[in-house]
């Protein structure tokens, strides 16, 4: 009975760690999906008429037209800088996810084109 009890306690501890790791992986995947969705949305906008793709923004603080909070505890921030040519811009998007203990910050950088 003692051996069985020790084994069950060890399994219970392993279950807690596994659950935390699964939550972290799910939130990291959610952060990546949110970032990709936002990049897809921003790629469709016009450089001259949409303030979301105007040059500016900050990755460390919320700036009007360059940040949003799609979920509680999750913040998207993006910075747009001039690209190598007039019809290109460099977009860096940061997802800050406070819902996870690991991988709280995800950054993606891409080039968007004026259509």
DSSP file (Angstrom, degrees, kcal/mol; ACC not computed):
  #  RESIDUE AA STRUCTURE BP1 BP2  ACC     N-H-->O    O-->H-N    N-H-->O    O-->H-N    TCO  KAPPA ALPHA  PHI   PSI    X-CA   Y-CA   Z-CA
    1    1 A X     >        0   0    0      0, 0.0     4,-2.3     0, 0.0     5,-0.2   0.000 360.0 360.0 360.0 -39.9    0.0    0.0    0.0
    2    2 A X  H  >  +     0   0    0      2,-0.2     4,-2.3     1,-0.2     5,-0.2   0.902 360.0  48.4 -63.6 -42.6    2.9    2.4    0.9
    3    3 A X  H  > S+     0   0    0      1,-0.2     4,-2.2     2,-0.2    -1,-0.2   0.908 111.4  50.3 -65.0 -41.7    4.6    1.8   -2.5
    4    4 A X  H  > S+     0   0    0      2,-0.2     4,-2.2     1,-0.2    -2,-0.2   0.898 110.5  50.0 -63.0 -41.0    1.3    2.4   -4.3
    5    5 A X  H  X S+     0   0    0     -4,-2.3     4,-2.2     2,-0.2    -2,-0.2   0.915 110.2  49.4 -64.5 -44.3    0.7    5.6   -2.4
    6    6 A X  H  X S+     0   0    0     -4,-2.3     4,-2.0     1,-0.2    -2,-0.2   0.904 111.6  50.1 -62.2 -41.7    4.2    6.9   -3.2
    7    7 A X  H  X S+     0   0    0     -4,-2.2     4,-2.1     1,-0.2    -1,-0.2   0.897 110.2  49.5 -63.4 -41.2    3.7    6.1   -6.9
    8    8 A X  H  X S+     0   0    0     -4,-2.2     4,-2.2     2,-0.2    -2,-0.2   0.878 109.7  51.1 -67.0 -38.1    0.4    7.9   -7.0
    9    9 A X  H  X S+     0   0    0     -4,-2.2     4,-1.9     2,-0.2    -1,-0.2   0.899 110.2  50.0 -65.9 -40.1    1.9   11.0   -5.3
   10   10 A X  H  X S+     0   0    0     -4,-2.0     4,-2.0     1,-0.2    -2,-0.2   0.908 110.8  49.0 -64.4 -41.9    4.7   11.0   -7.9
   11   11 A X  H  X S+     0   0    0     -4,-2.1     4,-2.3     1,-0.2    -2,-0.2   0.887 108.3  54.2 -65.3 -39.1    2.2   10.7  -10.7
   12   12 A X  H  X S+     0   0    0     -4,-2.2     4,-1.7     2,-0.2    -1,-0.2   0.901 108.6  48.8 -62.8 -40.8    0.1   13.6   -9.3
   13   13 A X  H  X S+     0   0    0     -4,-1.9     4,-1.6     1,-0.2    -1,-0.2   0.896 111.3  49.8 -64.9 -39.8    3.1   15.9   -9.2
   14   14 A X  H  X S+     0   0    0     -4,-2.0     4,-2.5     1,-0.2    -2,-0.2   0.864 106.7  56.2 -66.1 -36.7    3.9   14.9  -12.8
   15   15 A X  H  X S+     0   0    0     -4,-2.3     4,-2.3     1,-0.2    -1,-0.2   0.891 105.0  51.8 -62.8 -40.6    0.3   15.7  -13.8
   16   16 A X  H  X S+     0   0    0     -4,-1.7     4,-1.9     2,-0.2    -1,-0.2   0.914 111.8  46.2 -63.6 -43.0    0.6   19.2  -12.4
   17   17 A X  H  X S+     0   0    0     -4,-1.6     4,-2.3     2,-0.2    -2,-0.2   0.917 112.3  50.7 -65.6 -43.4    3.8   19.9  -14.4
   18   18 A X  H  X S+     0   0    0     -4,-2.5     4,-2.2     1,-0.2    -2,-0.2   0.890 108.9  51.6 -62.1 -40.8    2.3   18.4  -17.6
   19   19 A X  H  X S+     0   0    0     -4,-2.3     4,-2.2     2,-0.2    -1,-0.2   0.917 109.8  49.2 -63.6 -43.9   -0.8   20.6  -17.3
   20   20 A X  H  X S+     0   0    0     -4,-1.9     4,-2.3     1,-0.2    -2,-0.2   0.901 111.6  49.3 -62.1 -41.8    1.3   23.7  -16.9
   21   21 A X  H  X S+     0   0    0     -4,-2.3     4,-2.3     2,-0.2    -1,-0.2   0.887 110.3  50.8 -65.6 -38.8    3.3   22.9  -19.9
   22   22 A X  H  X S+     0   0    0     -4,-2.2     4,-2.3     2,-0.2    -2,-0.2   0.898 110.2  49.2 -66.2 -40.8    0.2   22.2  -22.0
   23   23 A X  H  X S+     0   0    0     -4,-2.2     4,-2.4     2,-0.2    -2,-0.2   0.918 111.5  50.0 -63.7 -43.5   -1.3   25.5  -21.0
   24   24 A X  H  X S+     0   0    0     -4,-2.3     4,-2.2     1,-0.2    -2,-0.2   0.906 111.6  47.7 -61.5 -42.6    2.0   27.3  -21.9
   25   25 A X  H  X S+     0   0    0     -4,-2.3     4,-2.2     2,-0.2    -1,-0.2   0.896 111.6  50.5 -66.2 -40.4    2.1   25.6  -25.3
   26   26 A X  H  X S+     0   0    0     -4,-2.3     4,-2.2     1,-0.2    -2,-0.2   0.912 112.3  46.5 -64.2 -42.4   -1.5   26.4  -26.0
   27   27 A X  H  X S+     0   0    0     -4,-2.4     4,-2.4     2,-0.2    -2,-0.2   0.861 110.7  52.7 -69.8 -35.2   -1.0   30.1  -25.2
   28   28 A X  H  X S+     0   0    0     -4,-2.2     4,-2.0     2,-0.2    -2,-0.2   0.913 110.9  47.3 -64.7 -41.6    2.2   30.3  -27.2
   29   29 A X  H  X S+     0   0    0     -4,-2.2     4,-2.3     2,-0.2    -2,-0.2   0.896 110.8  52.1 -64.9 -40.0    0.3   28.9  -30.2
   30   30 A X  H  X S+     0   0    0     -4,-2.2     4,-2.7     2,-0.2    -2,-0.2   0.908 108.1  51.9 -62.3 -41.7   -2.6   31.4  -29.6
   31   31 A X  H  X S+     0   0    0     -4,-2.4     4,-2.3     1,-0.2    -2,-0.2   0.912 110.3  47.9 -61.2 -43.1    0.0   34.2  -29.6
   32   32 A X  H  X S+     0   0    0     -4,-2.0     4,-2.4     2,-0.2    -1,-0.2   0.900 112.1  49.4 -65.9 -40.7    1.4   33.1  -32.9
   33   33 A X  H  X S+     0   0    0     -4,-2.3     4,-2.6     2,-0.2    -2,-0.2   0.921 111.2  48.9 -63.8 -44.3   -2.1   32.8  -34.4
   34   34 A X  H  X S+     0   0    0     -4,-2.7     4,-2.2     2,-0.2    -2,-0.2   0.903 111.9  49.6 -62.5 -40.9   -3.1   36.2  -33.2
   35   35 A X  H  X S+     0   0    0     -4,-2.3     4,-2.4    -5,-0.2    -2,-0.2   0.933 112.3  46.9 -63.9 -45.8    0.1   37.7  -34.6
   36   36 A X  H  X S+     0   0    0     -4,-2.4     4,-2.5     1,-0.2    -2,-0.2   0.900 111.5  51.3 -64.8 -40.3   -0.3   36.1  -38.0
   37   37 A X  H  X S+     0   0    0     -4,-2.6     4,-2.0     2,-0.2    -1,-0.2   0.906 111.4  47.8 -62.2 -41.4   -4.0   37.2  -38.2
   38   38 A X  H  X S+     0   0    0     -4,-2.2     4,-2.7     2,-0.2    -2,-0.2   0.900 110.7  51.0 -68.1 -40.0   -3.1   40.8  -37.4
   39   39 A X  H  X S+     0   0    0     -4,-2.4     4,-2.1     2,-0.2    -2,-0.2   0.926 109.7  50.6 -62.1 -43.8   -0.3   40.7  -40.0
   40   40 A X  H  X S+     0   0    0     -4,-2.5     4,-0.6     1,-0.2    -1,-0.2   0.900 112.0  48.2 -59.8 -40.5   -2.7   39.4  -42.6
   41   41 A X  H >< S+     0   0    0     -4,-2.0     3,-0.8     1,-0.2     4,-0.3   0.915 112.3  47.7 -65.8 -43.7   -5.1   42.2  -41.7
   42   42 A X  H >< S+     0   0    0     -4,-2.7     3,-1.3     1,-0.2    -2,-0.2   0.803 102.1  64.2 -69.4 -28.9   -2.5   44.9  -41.8
   43   43 A X  H 3< S+     0   0    0     -4,-2.1    -1,-0.2     1,-0.2    -2,-0.2   0.753  98.6  55.9 -65.8 -23.1   -1.2   43.7  -45.2
   44   44 A X  T << S+     0   0    0     -3,-0.8    -1,-0.2    -4,-0.6    -2,-0.2   0.545  89.6  99.8 -85.5  -7.9   -4.5   44.5  -46.8
   45   45 A X  S <  S-     0   0    0     -3,-1.3     2,-0.4    -4,-0.3    70,-0.3  -0.407  76.1-112.9 -86.4 157.7   -4.5   48.2  -45.7
   46   46 A X     >  -     0   0    0      1,-0.1     4,-2.0    -2,-0.1     7,-0.3  -0.732  15.3-142.9 -89.0 130.2   -3.6   51.2  -47.8
   47   47 A X  T  4 S+     0   0    0     -2,-0.4    -1,-0.1     1,-0.2     8,-0.1   0.852  97.8  45.3 -60.2 -36.6   -0.4   53.0  -46.7
   48   48 A X  T  4 S+     0   0    0      1,-0.1    -1,-0.2     6,-0.1     3,-0.0   0.770 123.5  28.1 -84.5 -25.9   -1.8   56.5  -47.5
   49   49 A X  T  4 S+     0   0    0     -3,-0.2     2,-0.6     1,-0.1    -2,-0.2   0.607 103.3  74.7-114.2 -12.5   -5.2   56.3  -45.9
   50   50 A X    ><  -     0   0    0     -4,-2.0     3,-1.3     1,-0.1    -1,-0.1  -0.899  58.1-158.6-108.9 117.7   -5.0   53.8  -43.0
   51   51 A X  G >  S+     0   0    0     -2,-0.6     3,-1.2     1,-0.3    -1,-0.1   0.700  85.4  74.0 -67.4 -18.2   -3.3   55.0  -39.9
   52   52 A X  G 3  S+     0   0    0      1,-0.2    -1,-0.3    14,-0.0    -5,-0.1   0.778 104.2  37.8 -66.3 -25.0   -2.6   51.4  -38.7
   53   53 A X  G <  S+     0   0    0     -3,-1.3    -1,-0.2    -7,-0.3    -2,-0.2   0.190  88.9 121.6-111.2  15.7    0.1   51.0  -41.3
   54   54 A X  S <  S-     0   0    0     -3,-1.2    26,-0.3    11,-0.1     2,-0.2  -0.466  80.4 -88.5 -71.5 151.3    1.5   54.5  -41.0
   55   55 A X  S    S+     0   0    0     -2,-0.1     2,-0.3    -8,-0.1    26,-0.2  -0.431  94.5  55.2 -63.3 128.8    5.2   54.8  -40.1
   56   56 A X  E     +A   80   0A   0     24,-2.3    24,-3.2    -2,-0.2     2,-0.1  -0.948  45.1 127.9 143.4-163.0    5.4   54.8  -36.3
   57   57 A X  E     -A   79   0A   0     -2,-0.3     2,-0.3    22,-0.2    22,-0.2  -0.207  42.7-118.7  97.4 168.7    4.3   52.7  -33.3
   58   58 A X        -     0   0    0     20,-0.5     5,-0.2     3,-0.3    20,-0.2  -0.995   3.5-151.9-148.9 139.5    6.2   51.2  -30.4
   59   59 A X  S    S+     0   0    0     -2,-0.3    18,-0.1     1,-0.2     3,-0.1   0.596  96.2  49.6 -88.2 -11.5    6.7   47.7  -29.2
   60   60 A X  S    S+     0   0    0      1,-0.2     2,-0.3     2,-0.0    -1,-0.2   0.621 115.1  28.5-104.7 -15.3    7.0   48.5  -25.5
   61   61 A X  S    S-     0   0    0      2,-0.0     2,-0.3     0, 0.0    -3,-0.3  -0.975  87.9 -93.5-143.6 158.1    4.0   50.7  -25.0
   62   62 A X        -     0   0    0     -2,-0.3     2,-0.4    -5,-0.1     5,-0.1  -0.561  40.6-175.0 -74.9 128.8    0.5   51.1  -26.4
   63   63 A X    >   -     0   0    0     -2,-0.3     3,-2.3    -5,-0.2     4,-0.2  -0.971  35.8 -96.8-123.7 137.9    0.3   53.7  -29.2
   64   64 A X  T 3  S+     0   0    0     -2,-0.4     4,-0.1     1,-0.3    -7,-0.1  -0.263 109.6   8.3 -54.9 137.7   -3.0   54.8  -30.8
   65   65 A X  T 3  S+     0   0    0      2,-0.3    -1,-0.3     1,-0.1   -11,-0.1   0.443 122.7  72.0  67.8   3.2   -3.6   52.9  -34.1
   66   66 A X  S <  S+     0   0    0     -3,-2.3    12,-2.3     1,-0.1     2,-0.3   0.081  94.4  44.8-132.4  23.3   -0.6   50.6  -33.4
   67   67 A X  E     +B   77   0A   0     10,-0.2     2,-0.3    -4,-0.2    -2,-0.3  -0.986  52.1 170.9-159.6 156.8   -1.9   48.5  -30.5
   68   68 A X  E     -B   76   0A   0      8,-2.2     8,-3.3    -2,-0.3     2,-0.5  -0.977  28.5-134.1-160.9 162.5   -5.0   46.5  -29.4
   69   69 A X  E     +     0   0A   0     -2,-0.3     6,-0.2     6,-0.2     3,-0.0  -0.848  24.0 172.3-123.4  92.2   -6.1   44.0  -26.8
   70   70 A X  E    S+     0   0A   0     -2,-0.5     2,-0.3     4,-0.1    -1,-0.1   0.796  71.2  17.9 -73.2 -27.6   -8.0   41.2  -28.5
   71   71 A X  E >  S-B   74   0A   0      3,-0.7     3,-2.1     0, 0.0     2,-0.2  -0.950  97.4 -83.5-138.8 156.9   -8.3   39.1  -25.3
   72   72 A X  T 3  S+     0   0    0     -2,-0.3     3,-0.1     1,-0.3    27,-0.1  -0.450 118.8  12.5 -60.7 126.2   -7.9   39.7  -21.6
   73   73 A X  T 3  S+     0   0    0     -2,-0.2    25,-3.2     1,-0.2     2,-0.5   0.460 108.3 101.3  85.4   1.1   -4.2   39.6  -20.7
   74   74 A X  E <   -BC  71  97A   0     -3,-2.1    -3,-0.7    23,-0.2     2,-0.4  -0.979  47.1-177.4-123.5 126.0   -3.1   39.7  -24.4
   75   75 A X  E     - C   0  96A   0     21,-2.4    21,-2.9    -2,-0.5     2,-0.5  -0.978  12.2-156.4-124.7 133.8   -1.8   42.8  -26.1
   76   76 A X  E     +BC  68  95A   0     -8,-3.3    -8,-2.2    -2,-0.4     2,-0.4  -0.929  17.2 174.7-105.3 130.3   -0.8   43.3  -29.7
   77   77 A X  E     -BC  67  94A   0     17,-2.5    17,-3.6    -2,-0.5     2,-0.4  -0.992   4.9-174.6-132.2 142.2    1.7   46.1  -30.5
   78   78 A X  E     - C   0  93A   0    -12,-2.3   -20,-0.5    -2,-0.4     2,-0.4  -0.990  13.7-157.2-140.7 150.4    3.2   46.9  -33.8
   79   79 A X  E     -AC  57  92A   0     13,-2.5    13,-2.5    -2,-0.4     2,-0.5  -0.976   9.5-159.3-123.6 137.6    5.8   49.2  -35.2
   80   80 A X  E     +AC  56  91A   0    -24,-3.2   -24,-2.3    -2,-0.4     2,-0.3  -0.969  13.5 176.7-119.4 129.5    6.0   50.2  -38.9
   81   81 A X  E     - C   0  90A   0      9,-2.4     9,-2.6    -2,-0.5    -2,-0.0  -0.882  39.6 -82.8-127.9 162.6    9.2   51.6  -40.5
   82   82 A X  E     - C   0  89A   0     -2,-0.3     7,-0.2     7,-0.2     4,-0.1  -0.325  45.2-138.8 -64.1 143.0   10.1   52.6  -44.0
   83   83 A X        -     0   0    0      5,-1.9    -1,-0.1     2,-0.5     6,-0.1  -0.249  34.3 -86.6 -91.7-175.5   11.2   49.8  -46.3
   84   84 A X  S    S+     0   0    0     -2,-0.1     2,-0.3     3,-0.0    -2,-0.1   0.746 114.6  29.9 -67.4 -22.9   14.0   49.7  -48.8
   85   85 A X  S >  S-     0   0    0      3,-0.0     3,-1.6     1,-0.0    -2,-0.5  -0.860  92.7-103.7-130.2 168.6   11.6   51.2  -51.4
   86   86 A X  T 3  S+     0   0    0     -2,-0.3    -3,-0.1     1,-0.3    -2,-0.0   0.761 117.8  53.4 -64.9 -25.9    8.6   53.5  -51.3
   87   87 A X  T 3  S+     0   0    0     26,-0.1    27,-3.0    -5,-0.0     2,-0.3   0.333 101.8  72.6 -93.7   9.5    6.1   50.7  -51.8
   88   88 A X  E <   - D   0 113A   0     -3,-1.6    -5,-1.9    25,-0.2     2,-0.3  -0.932  54.5-175.0-124.1 147.5    7.4   48.6  -48.9
   89   89 A X  E     -CD  82 112A   0     23,-2.3    23,-2.9    -2,-0.3     2,-0.6  -0.988  24.6-127.7-136.1 147.9    7.3   48.9  -45.2
   90   90 A X  E     -CD  81 111A   0     -9,-2.6    -9,-2.4    -2,-0.3     2,-0.5  -0.861  26.5-164.7 -96.6 122.5    8.8   46.8  -42.4
   91   91 A X  E     -CD  80 110A   0     19,-3.1    19,-2.7    -2,-0.6     2,-0.5  -0.932   9.0-175.1-112.4 123.7    6.3   45.6  -39.9
   92   92 A X  E     -CD  79 109A   0    -13,-2.5   -13,-2.5    -2,-0.5     2,-0.4  -0.984   8.4-169.5-117.9 124.5    7.3   44.2  -36.5
   93   93 A X  E     -CD  78 108A   0     15,-3.3    15,-2.6    -2,-0.5     2,-0.4  -0.940   3.8-164.8-118.6 133.5    4.5   42.9  -34.4
   94   94 A X  E     -CD  77 107A   0    -17,-3.6   -17,-2.5    -2,-0.4     2,-0.6  -0.967   4.6-160.5-119.4 131.2    4.8   41.9  -30.7
   95   95 A X  E     -CD  76 106A   0     11,-3.0    11,-2.4    -2,-0.4     2,-0.7  -0.956   4.6-164.2-108.4 120.9    2.2   39.8  -28.8
   96   96 A X  E     -CD  75 105A   0    -21,-2.9   -21,-2.4    -2,-0.6     2,-0.7  -0.929   8.8-173.7-105.1 113.6    2.5   40.1  -25.0
   97   97 A X  E >   +C   74   0A   0      7,-3.4     3,-0.8    -2,-0.7   -23,-0.2  -0.898  15.4 176.7-115.4 103.6    0.6   37.3  -23.4
   98   98 A X  T 3   +     0   0    0    -25,-3.2   -24,-0.1    -2,-0.7    -1,-0.1   0.429  69.6  82.7 -83.5   1.1    0.3   37.5  -19.7
   99   99 A X  T 3  S+     0   0    0    -26,-0.4     2,-0.3     5,-0.1    -1,-0.2   0.484  88.9  56.6 -83.8  -2.7   -1.9   34.4  -19.6
  100  100 A X    <   -     0   0    0     -3,-0.8   -76,-0.1     1,-0.1   -80,-0.0  -0.905  68.7-144.3-127.8 156.0    1.1   32.1  -19.7
  101  101 A X  S    S+     0   0    0     -2,-0.3     2,-0.3   -81,-0.2     3,-0.2   0.707  88.4  46.0 -91.2 -21.9    4.2   31.8  -17.5
  102  102 A X  S    S+     0   0    0      1,-0.2    -2,-0.0     2,-0.1   -75,-0.0  -0.819 112.9  17.5-115.0 158.1    6.5   30.9  -20.4
  103  103 A X        +     0   0    0     -2,-0.3    -1,-0.2     1,-0.1    -6,-0.1   0.893  67.2 164.7  52.2  48.8    6.9   32.6  -23.8
  104  104 A X        +     0   0    0     -3,-0.2    -7,-3.4     1,-0.1     2,-0.4   0.687  61.5  50.0 -69.4 -17.3    5.1   35.8  -22.6
  105  105 A X  E     -D   96   0A   0     -9,-0.2     2,-0.4    -7,-0.1    -9,-0.2  -0.983  61.2-177.8-131.5 128.2    6.3   37.7  -25.6
  106  106 A X  E     -D   95   0A   0    -11,-2.4   -11,-3.0    -2,-0.4     2,-0.4  -0.991   7.9-166.8-125.0 127.0    6.2   36.7  -29.3
  107  107 A X  E     -D   94   0A   0     -2,-0.4     2,-0.4   -13,-0.2   -13,-0.2  -0.932   6.2-179.0-115.5 136.8    7.7   38.9  -32.0
  108  108 A X  E     -D   93   0A   0    -15,-2.6   -15,-3.3    -2,-0.4     2,-0.4  -0.999   5.4-167.6-130.9 136.9    7.2   38.6  -35.8
  109  109 A X  E     +D   92   0A   0     -2,-0.4     2,-0.3   -17,-0.2   -17,-0.2  -0.983  17.9 151.5-125.7 137.1    8.8   40.8  -38.4
  110  110 A X  E     -D   91   0A   0    -19,-2.7   -19,-3.1    -2,-0.4     2,-0.5  -0.934  41.4-109.3-151.2 171.9    7.8   40.9  -42.1
  111  111 A X  E     -D   90   0A   0     -2,-0.3     2,-0.3   -21,-0.2   -21,-0.2  -0.940  29.1-160.6-109.9 130.6    7.7   43.3  -45.0
  112  112 A X  E     -D   89   0A   0    -23,-2.9   -23,-2.3    -2,-0.5     2,-0.4  -0.822   8.3-141.8-110.7 153.8    4.3   44.5  -46.3
  113  113 A X  E     -D   88   0A   0     -2,-0.3     2,-0.4   -25,-0.2   -25,-0.2  -0.888  14.5-118.8-119.8 143.1    3.7   45.9  -49.7
  114  114 A X              0   0    0    -27,-3.0   -68,-0.1    -2,-0.4   -70,-0.1  -0.638 360.0 360.0 -76.9 131.2    1.6   48.8  -50.9
  115  115 A X              0   0    0     -2,-0.4    -1,-0.1   -70,-0.3   -69,-0.1   0.399 360.0 360.0-106.3 360.0   -1.1   47.6  -53.3
